[in-house]
């Protein structure tokens, strides 16, 4: 039987992507790790394929890279080449890329080096920093398929606003990363590129929808990436791989001119945000974007400059033990307990958060996603006879609401937002909510079930950081106790699919949530929480590195 139209398109796209990897960046056959090697994050160091300088560069944070380029210790070109090579390796081992721009990136890096050499000045605060981008960010002449065969060979005619902003700041775009179909699945799998796996354990998911980004970053193929979040798409993949992610409130960062699988859906807004291995890099990205005054380019951006926030010495934090729908798996529960105890030991006040409103919020979110009866997704599948993936069945079976019913849903959402704010204010002086990011450390590919812990904060549009809390899953410690009582059928499924041996050794993440438009505060509070967790490791930022770099401009 001849391959269906979409299958031919997908095969050709995958082949074309592979061809863009230069021969010198293709892993020699004798060095390719076997499929049985689940953790490939140490492979670059152990393989002998990377030089010591390449390893040093690709193991450095964004802040260190920028400093070394500005001091001319490293050139932008050698930094870019090192990350292109490591990104190519990441793709070959995890299937994390969707577009490769290595040649253009090296050309840009050379121009930046030439500028610095002639003028003695950097072009901006991100001068020479390679930044990876989620697939939906438009780049002129490149596809943004968001997982649909019908969008292959449909190159963008304009750049996303954020892409141009980052370029003006001096960054280098060198690759785009894989997403799920329509960016509406909590794992990164689609019919065009297939599945991205977790470099820490290739039997586990890297999350979604920014799972290509999380896989690339934790492998060391990117110092800083940009993803999006409409129901947890930044925080879930960050949690699955143990890195940081910031979900800002809508209006702080530009979202203009990006591609969407649900174009025109604005009942709950998608936002862009950074992903990286350090909190300092989260601050660097966020301040750089806001300092560029994006409200002068994107009319939906709010004219709020980057603010200095003085935090109370002792935070008041509400802990969400479960969301009333799914009890976290044992590693996450233990991580939450240990973090709460360390916060108390550090003198912070901890109260309980009642999840009464969470099931309704998640229900509203789900109804908003399929309010068009799946028409947006179906319209993108139909031209190539592409089928609905199993993960997208709710879109295939959805019934269109109609305008009046949608308006009623908006009213329900607004009333829930009011109630949630009132609940927050009822805890006098509350600074943040501490919660699981997901019920999982990670989960076997294809089995991610519940986005309730993240999705509620999309409905209320609160600022949130997902962060690794220092706890590692342990198959001996992390078992369900005899007092376990399921909260729902989904909760039962999560319990039945929990495999302590499989997630053993995985990092655990939690999320810290502030009120709407409190990005500066939630980043600062995350630092405070990290200090409580491990005071010797997470010392306060005494000098802002970004300010030091800017002082050279």
C-alpha positions as CSV (number, residue, x, y, z in Angstrom):
1,X,0.0,0.0,0.0
2,X,1.4,3.4,-0.9
3,X,2.2,5.7,1.9
4,X,-0.4,8.3,2.8
5,X,0.3,11.9,1.8
6,X,1.1,13.0,5.3
7,X,3.5,10.1,5.8
8,X,5.5,11.0,2.7
9,X,5.7,14.6,3.8
10,X,6.8,13.7,7.3
11,X,9.5,11.3,5.9
12,X,10.8,13.9,3.6
13,X,10.9,16.6,6.3
14,X,12.8,14.3,8.7
15,X,15.3,13.4,6.0
16,X,15.8,17.1,5.1
17,X,16.4,17.9,8.8
18,X,19.0,15.2,9.1
19,X,20.8,16.5,6.0
20,X,21.2,19.8,7.6
21,X,23.5,18.3,10.2
22,X,27.0,18.8,8.9
23,X,29.2,15.7,8.5
24,X,31.5,16.9,11.3
25,X,28.5,17.0,13.7
26,X,27.3,13.5,13.0
27,X,28.2,11.1,15.8
28,X,30.6,8.4,14.5
29,X,28.9,5.0,14.4
30,X,31.3,3.5,16.9
31,X,30.5,6.2,19.5
32,X,26.7,6.1,19.3
33,X,25.4,4.9,22.7
34,X,23.2,1.8,22.6
35,X,19.5,2.1,23.0
36,X,19.9,0.4,26.4
37,X,21.9,3.5,27.7
38,X,19.0,5.5,29.0
39,X,20.8,8.4,30.5
40,X,22.8,10.2,27.8
41,X,23.5,13.5,29.6
42,X,27.0,12.4,30.4
43,X,27.7,11.0,27.0
44,X,29.3,14.2,25.6
45,X,31.9,14.1,28.4
46,X,32.5,10.4,28.3
47,X,32.5,9.8,24.5
48,X,35.7,11.6,23.8
49,X,34.1,13.2,20.8
50,X,34.0,16.7,22.2
51,X,37.1,18.8,22.9
52,X,37.7,20.1,26.4
53,X,37.0,23.6,25.3
54,X,33.7,22.5,23.6
55,X,32.7,20.8,26.9
56,X,33.7,23.9,28.9
57,X,31.6,26.2,26.7
58,X,28.5,24.0,26.5
59,X,28.6,23.3,30.3
60,X,28.6,27.0,31.1
61,X,25.6,29.1,31.9
62,X,24.4,32.0,29.8
63,X,25.7,34.5,32.2
64,X,29.2,33.0,32.1
65,X,29.2,32.7,28.3
66,X,28.2,36.4,27.9
67,X,30.9,37.5,30.3
68,X,33.6,35.5,28.5
69,X,32.6,36.7,25.1
70,X,32.5,40.3,26.3
71,X,36.0,39.9,27.8
72,X,37.1,38.2,24.5
73,X,38.1,35.0,26.3
74,X,35.8,33.2,23.9
75,X,34.6,34.3,20.4
76,X,30.9,34.2,19.5
77,X,31.9,31.9,16.7
78,X,33.5,29.2,18.8
79,X,30.7,29.4,21.3
80,X,28.1,29.0,18.5
81,X,30.0,26.1,16.9
82,X,30.2,24.3,20.2
83,X,26.5,24.6,20.8
84,X,25.6,23.6,17.2
85,X,27.7,20.4,17.6
86,X,26.1,19.6,21.0
87,X,22.6,20.4,19.7
88,X,23.2,18.1,16.7
89,X,24.3,15.3,19.1
90,X,21.2,16.0,21.3
91,X,19.0,15.6,18.3
92,X,20.6,12.4,17.2
93,X,20.1,10.9,20.6
94,X,16.7,12.4,21.7
95,X,15.0,13.7,18.5
96,X,14.6,17.2,19.9
97,X,15.0,19.6,16.9
98,X,12.5,20.7,14.3
99,X,14.7,23.2,12.4
100,X,18.4,23.6,12.0
101,X,20.0,27.0,11.3
102,X,23.7,26.2,12.0
103,X,25.1,27.9,8.9
104,X,23.2,31.2,9.5
105,X,24.2,31.1,13.1
106,X,27.9,30.9,12.4
107,X,27.6,33.7,9.9
108,X,25.9,35.9,12.5
109,X,28.5,35.0,15.1
110,X,31.3,36.0,12.8
111,X,29.6,39.4,12.3
112,X,29.3,39.9,16.0
113,X,32.9,39.0,16.6
114,X,33.9,41.5,13.9
115,X,31.8,44.2,15.5
116,X,33.3,43.6,18.9
117,X,36.8,43.6,17.4
118,X,36.4,46.8,15.5
119,X,34.3,48.8,18.0
120,X,35.4,47.3,21.3
121,X,31.7,47.1,22.2
122,X,29.0,44.4,22.3
123,X,25.9,45.0,20.3
124,X,23.6,44.3,23.3
125,X,23.2,42.4,26.6
126,X,22.9,39.0,24.8
127,X,25.9,39.6,22.5
128,X,26.9,36.2,21.0
129,X,24.6,34.0,23.1
130,X,23.0,31.1,21.2
131,X,19.3,30.9,22.2
132,X,17.2,28.0,21.1
133,X,13.5,28.6,20.1
134,X,10.4,26.5,20.3
135,X,9.1,25.5,16.9
136,X,6.2,28.0,16.9
137,X,8.5,31.0,16.8
138,X,8.4,32.3,13.3
139,X,11.7,32.9,11.5
140,X,11.7,34.2,7.9
141,X,12.2,31.4,5.4
142,X,11.8,28.6,8.0
143,X,8.9,26.3,8.8
144,X,6.8,26.5,12.0
145,X,4.9,23.2,11.6
146,X,3.7,22.9,15.2
147,X,3.5,19.2,14.5
148,X,1.3,19.3,11.4
149,X,2.2,17.8,8.0
150,X,0.2,20.5,6.2
151,X,2.5,23.2,7.5
152,X,5.7,21.6,6.2
153,X,7.3,23.6,3.4
154,X,5.3,26.6,4.5
155,X,8.1,28.9,5.5
156,X,7.4,32.0,7.5
157,X,7.2,35.4,5.8
158,X,8.0,37.3,8.9
159,X,9.8,36.9,12.2
160,X,8.0,36.7,15.6
161,X,8.4,39.9,17.6
162,X,10.4,38.2,20.3
163,X,12.8,36.7,17.7
164,X,13.6,40.2,16.4
165,X,13.9,41.5,20.0
166,X,16.4,38.8,20.9
167,X,18.4,39.4,17.7
168,X,18.7,43.2,18.5
169,X,20.0,42.2,21.9
170,X,22.8,40.3,20.3
171,X,21.6,36.7,20.6
172,X,22.2,34.1,17.9
173,X,19.4,31.8,16.7
174,X,20.6,28.4,15.7
175,X,17.8,25.9,16.0
176,X,14.1,25.3,16.7
177,X,12.8,22.5,18.9
178,X,10.1,19.8,18.6
179,X,6.6,20.2,20.0
180,X,3.5,18.0,20.1
181,X,0.6,18.3,17.6
182,X,-0.8,21.8,17.9
183,X,1.3,22.3,21.1
184,X,-1.6,20.9,23.0
185,X,-0.2,17.7,24.5
186,X,1.9,17.4,27.7
187,X,4.5,15.3,25.8
188,X,6.4,16.3,22.7
189,X,5.2,13.9,20.0
190,X,3.6,14.5,16.5
191,X,3.2,12.8,13.2
192,X,5.9,14.9,11.4
193,X,8.9,14.5,13.6
194,X,7.9,11.8,16.0
195,X,8.7,11.7,19.8
196,X,11.3,13.6,21.7
197,X,12.6,11.6,24.7
198,X,14.2,12.6,28.0
199,X,18.0,12.7,27.9
200,X,18.1,11.8,31.6
201,X,16.2,8.6,30.8
202,X,15.1,7.9,27.3
203,X,12.2,5.7,28.4
204,X,10.7,8.8,30.1
205,X,9.0,11.9,28.5
206,X,10.7,15.2,28.3
207,X,7.3,16.8,28.7
208,X,5.4,19.1,26.5
209,X,4.7,21.2,24.8
210,X,8.2,22.7,25.1
211,X,9.7,19.3,25.5
212,X,12.2,19.7,22.6
213,X,13.6,22.7,24.5
214,X,13.8,20.9,27.8
215,X,15.6,17.9,26.2
216,X,18.0,20.2,24.4
217,X,18.9,22.2,27.5
218,X,19.4,19.4,29.9
219,X,21.6,17.6,27.4
220,X,23.7,20.8,27.2
221,X,22.8,21.7,23.6
222,X,21.4,25.1,24.6
223,X,22.4,27.6,27.3
224,X,19.0,29.3,27.2
225,X,15.8,28.4,25.4
226,X,12.4,30.0,24.9
227,X,9.1,28.1,25.1
228,X,5.4,28.8,25.6
229,X,2.8,28.0,28.2
230,X,-1.0,27.7,27.8
231,X,-1.6,24.9,30.3
232,X,1.8,24.1,31.6
233,X,3.9,23.9,28.5
234,X,6.9,25.6,30.0
235,X,6.7,24.2,33.5
236,X,5.9,20.6,32.7
237,X,8.9,19.9,30.5
238,X,11.1,21.9,32.9
239,X,9.9,19.6,35.7
240,X,10.4,16.4,33.7
241,X,14.1,17.3,33.1
242,X,15.0,19.2,36.3
243,X,15.6,22.7,34.9
244,X,14.1,26.1,35.5
245,X,11.2,27.8,33.7
246,X,9.3,31.0,34.2
247,X,5.6,31.2,33.2
248,X,4.9,35.0,33.1
249,X,1.5,36.6,33.2
250,X,0.2,37.6,29.8
251,X,1.5,41.0,28.8
252,X,5.0,41.0,30.2
253,X,6.7,39.3,27.2
254,X,5.7,39.8,23.6
255,X,3.7,37.0,22.0
256,X,3.0,38.6,18.6
257,X,3.4,36.9,15.3
258,X,3.9,33.3,16.6
259,X,2.2,30.3,15.1
260,X,-0.5,28.5,17.0
261,X,-2.3,25.2,16.6
262,X,-5.4,26.9,18.0
263,X,-5.0,30.3,16.2
264,X,-7.4,32.9,17.5
265,X,-8.2,31.1,20.8
266,X,-7.9,33.8,23.4
267,X,-10.1,32.6,26.2
268,X,-6.9,31.5,28.0
269,X,-3.8,33.2,26.7
270,X,-0.5,31.5,25.7
271,X,2.6,33.2,27.1
272,X,6.3,33.0,26.2
273,X,9.0,32.4,28.8
274,X,12.6,31.3,29.3
275,X,14.0,27.8,30.2
276,X,17.5,27.3,31.5
277,X,19.6,25.5,34.1
278,X,20.0,28.4,36.5
279,X,17.7,31.0,38.1
280,X,20.2,33.7,37.3
281,X,19.7,33.0,33.6
282,X,15.9,33.3,34.1
283,X,16.5,36.8,35.5
284,X,18.9,37.7,32.7
285,X,16.4,36.8,30.0
286,X,13.4,38.4,31.7
287,X,15.1,41.7,32.4
288,X,16.6,41.9,28.9
289,X,13.2,41.4,27.3
290,X,11.4,43.9,29.5
291,X,14.2,46.4,29.3
292,X,13.7,46.4,25.5
293,X,10.2,48.0,26.0
294,X,8.3,45.4,24.1
295,X,5.1,47.3,24.5
296,X,6.4,49.6,21.7
297,X,6.3,46.6,19.3
298,X,3.5,44.4,20.6
299,X,0.3,46.2,21.4
300,X,-0.7,43.5,23.9
301,X,2.4,44.0,26.0
302,X,1.9,46.1,29.2
303,X,4.2,49.1,29.7
304,X,5.6,47.8,32.9
305,X,9.4,48.4,33.3
306,X,11.5,45.9,35.1
307,X,11.1,46.6,38.8
308,X,13.3,46.1,41.9
309,X,11.3,44.2,44.5
310,X,12.2,44.2,48.2
311,X,11.0,40.9,49.6
312,X,10.1,40.4,53.3
313,X,12.8,38.6,55.2
314,X,10.4,35.9,56.1
315,X,7.9,34.7,53.4
316,X,4.4,33.6,54.0
317,X,3.9,30.5,51.7
318,X,0.7,28.4,51.2
319,X,1.4,24.8,50.4
320,X,-0.8,22.9,48.0
321,X,-0.4,19.2,49.0
322,X,-2.7,18.0,46.2
323,X,-5.1,19.7,43.8
324,X,-8.2,17.7,44.8
325,X,-7.9,15.6,41.6
326,X,-4.7,13.7,41.6
327,X,-2.3,12.9,44.5
328,X,1.3,13.5,43.5
329,X,3.4,10.4,43.1
330,X,5.6,9.5,46.1
331,X,8.8,11.3,45.0
332,X,7.0,14.6,44.5
333,X,5.1,14.3,47.8
334,X,8.4,13.6,49.6
335,X,10.1,16.6,47.8
336,X,7.2,18.9,48.8
337,X,7.4,17.7,52.5
338,X,11.1,18.2,52.7
339,X,11.0,21.6,51.1
340,X,8.3,22.7,53.5
341,X,10.3,21.6,56.4
342,X,13.4,23.5,55.2
343,X,11.3,26.6,54.7
344,X,10.0,26.3,58.3
345,X,13.5,25.7,59.6
346,X,14.6,28.9,57.8
347,X,11.9,30.8,59.7
348,X,9.3,31.2,56.9
349,X,5.6,30.9,57.6
350,X,3.8,28.0,56.0
351,X,0.0,27.7,55.7
352,X,-2.3,25.4,53.9
353,X,-3.8,26.1,50.5
354,X,-7.3,24.7,50.0
355,X,-7.7,23.3,46.4
356,X,-11.5,23.7,46.3
357,X,-11.4,25.9,43.2
358,X,-8.8,23.8,41.3
359,X,-11.1,21.2,39.7
360,X,-13.4,23.9,38.3
361,X,-10.4,25.8,36.9
362,X,-9.1,22.8,35.1
363,X,-12.5,21.9,33.8
364,X,-12.9,25.4,32.4
365,X,-9.5,25.2,30.8
366,X,-10.4,21.9,29.1
367,X,-13.7,23.3,27.7
368,X,-11.9,26.4,26.4
369,X,-9.4,24.3,24.4
370,X,-12.1,22.4,22.5
371,X,-14.7,25.1,22.3
372,X,-14.5,25.2,18.5
373,X,-15.4,21.5,18.3
374,X,-11.9,20.7,17.2
375,X,-12.3,22.7,13.9
376,X,-8.9,24.4,14.2
377,X,-7.0,21.1,14.5
378,X,-9.1,19.3,11.9
379,X,-8.5,22.1,9.4
380,X,-4.8,21.6,9.7
381,X,-5.0,17.8,9.5
382,X,-7.3,17.6,6.6
383,X,-5.1,18.9,3.7
384,X,-2.7,15.9,4.0
385,X,-5.2,13.3,5.3
386,X,-3.3,13.3,8.6
387,X,-5.1,11.4,11.3
388,X,-5.8,12.6,14.8
389,X,-3.2,11.2,17.1
390,X,-4.5,9.2,20.1
391,X,-3.5,12.0,22.5
392,X,-5.7,14.4,20.5
393,X,-9.0,12.4,20.7
394,X,-10.7,15.0,22.8
395,X,-10.4,17.4,19.8
396,X,-11.7,14.8,17.4
397,X,-14.8,14.2,19.5
398,X,-15.4,17.7,20.7
399,X,-18.7,19.5,20.1
400,X,-18.6,23.2,19.2
401,X,-20.0,25.4,21.9
402,X,-21.4,28.3,19.9
403,X,-20.9,32.0,20.6
404,X,-23.4,32.4,23.4
405,X,-22.2,29.4,25.3
406,X,-18.6,30.6,24.9
407,X,-19.5,33.9,26.4
408,X,-21.0,32.1,29.4
409,X,-17.8,30.2,29.8
410,X,-15.9,33.5,29.8
411,X,-18.2,34.7,32.7
412,X,-17.5,31.5,34.6
413,X,-13.8,32.0,34.1
414,X,-13.9,35.6,35.3
415,X,-15.9,34.6,38.4
416,X,-13.4,31.9,39.2
417,X,-10.6,34.4,38.9
418,X,-12.4,36.7,41.4
419,X,-12.9,33.8,43.9
420,X,-9.3,32.7,43.5
421,X,-8.0,36.2,44.3
422,X,-10.3,36.5,47.3
423,X,-9.0,33.2,48.6
424,X,-5.5,34.5,48.2
425,X,-6.3,37.7,50.0
426,X,-8.0,35.8,52.8
427,X,-4.5,34.6,53.8
428,X,-3.4,38.0,55.1
429,X,0.1,38.9,53.7
430,X,0.4,35.7,51.6
431,X,3.4,35.9,49.3
432,X,3.3,32.7,47.3
433,X,1.9,29.2,46.8
434,X,4.3,26.3,46.8
435,X,3.0,23.3,44.8
436,X,4.0,20.3,42.7
437,X,4.6,21.2,39.1
438,X,3.3,17.9,38.0
439,X,2.3,14.7,39.8
440,X,5.5,13.1,38.4
441,X,9.2,13.2,38.6
442,X,8.7,12.2,34.9
443,X,6.6,9.4,33.4
444,X,7.1,6.7,30.8
445,X,6.7,8.0,27.3
446,X,3.0,8.1,26.3
447,X,1.6,8.0,29.8
448,X,1.4,11.6,31.0
449,X,-2.1,12.0,32.4
450,X,-2.7,15.2,34.4
451,X,-2.0,18.9,33.8
452,X,-4.1,20.2,36.7
453,X,-1.2,21.5,38.8
454,X,-0.1,23.9,36.1
455,X,-3.3,24.6,34.2
456,X,-5.1,26.3,37.1
457,X,-2.5,29.1,37.1
458,X,-3.0,29.7,33.3
459,X,-6.7,30.3,34.1
460,X,-5.9,32.9,36.8
461,X,-2.9,34.1,34.9
462,X,-0.5,34.1,37.8
463,X,3.3,34.2,37.6
464,X,5.0,30.9,38.3
465,X,8.5,29.4,38.4
466,X,9.2,25.7,38.1
467,X,12.4,24.8,39.9
468,X,14.5,21.7,40.8
469,X,14.2,21.5,44.6
470,X,17.3,19.3,45.1
471,X,15.4,16.1,45.9
472,X,16.1,13.0,43.8
473,X,13.6,10.1,43.2
474,X,14.5,7.1,45.3
475,X,13.0,3.7,44.6
476,X,13.4,2.6,48.2
477,X,12.0,5.7,49.8
478,X,9.3,6.6,47.4
479,X,6.4,4.1,47.8
480,X,2.7,4.7,48.2
481,X,1.7,4.2,51.8
482,X,-1.3,2.1,53.1
483,X,-3.3,5.3,53.7
484,X,-3.5,6.2,50.0
485,X,-7.1,7.0,48.9
486,X,-7.6,7.9,45.3
487,X,-9.2,11.3,44.5
488,X,-10.5,10.3,41.0
489,X,-10.2,7.7,38.3
490,X,-7.2,9.7,36.9
491,X,-5.6,9.5,40.3
492,X,-6.0,5.7,40.2
493,X,-4.4,5.5,36.8
494,X,-1.5,7.7,38.0
495,X,-1.1,5.3,41.0
496,X,-1.2,2.2,38.8
497,X,1.3,3.5,36.3
498,X,3.9,4.7,38.9
499,X,7.2,2.8,38.4
500,X,9.6,3.6,41.2
501,X,12.5,1.7,39.5
502,X,12.0,3.6,36.2
503,X,12.1,7.1,37.8
504,X,14.8,6.3,40.3
505,X,17.5,9.0,40.2
506,X,15.3,11.6,38.4
507,X,15.3,15.2,39.8
508,X,12.1,16.5,41.4
509,X,10.7,20.0,40.6
510,X,8.2,22.1,42.4
511,X,6.6,25.4,41.4
512,X,6.4,28.7,43.2
513,X,3.4,30.9,42.3
514,X,2.9,34.6,42.8
515,X,0.0,36.8,41.9
516,X,-0.6,38.1,38.4
517,X,2.2,40.3,36.9
518,X,4.6,39.6,39.8
519,X,7.4,38.1,37.7
520,X,10.2,40.0,39.5
521,X,8.8,38.9,42.9
522,X,8.4,35.2,42.0
523,X,11.9,35.0,40.7
524,X,13.2,36.7,43.8
525,X,11.1,34.4,46.1
526,X,12.4,31.4,44.2
527,X,15.9,32.4,45.1
528,X,14.8,32.7,48.7
529,X,13.4,29.2,48.6
530,X,16.6,27.8,47.1
531,X,18.6,29.5,49.9
532,X,16.4,27.7,52.4
533,X,16.8,24.4,50.7
534,X,20.6,24.6,50.4
535,X,22.1,27.8,52.0
536,X,25.7,27.1,51.0
537,X,24.9,26.5,47.3
538,X,22.3,29.2,46.6
539,X,23.8,32.4,47.9
540,X,22.1,35.7,47.2
541,X,22.9,37.5,44.0
542,X,25.2,40.2,45.3
543,X,25.9,41.7,41.9
544,X,23.6,41.4,38.9
545,X,25.7,40.0,36.1
546,X,23.5,41.5,33.5
547,X,24.2,45.0,34.9
548,X,27.9,44.3,34.7
549,X,27.7,43.3,31.1
550,X,25.5,46.3,30.2
551,X,28.0,48.6,31.9
552,X,30.5,47.7,29.1
553,X,28.1,48.7,26.3
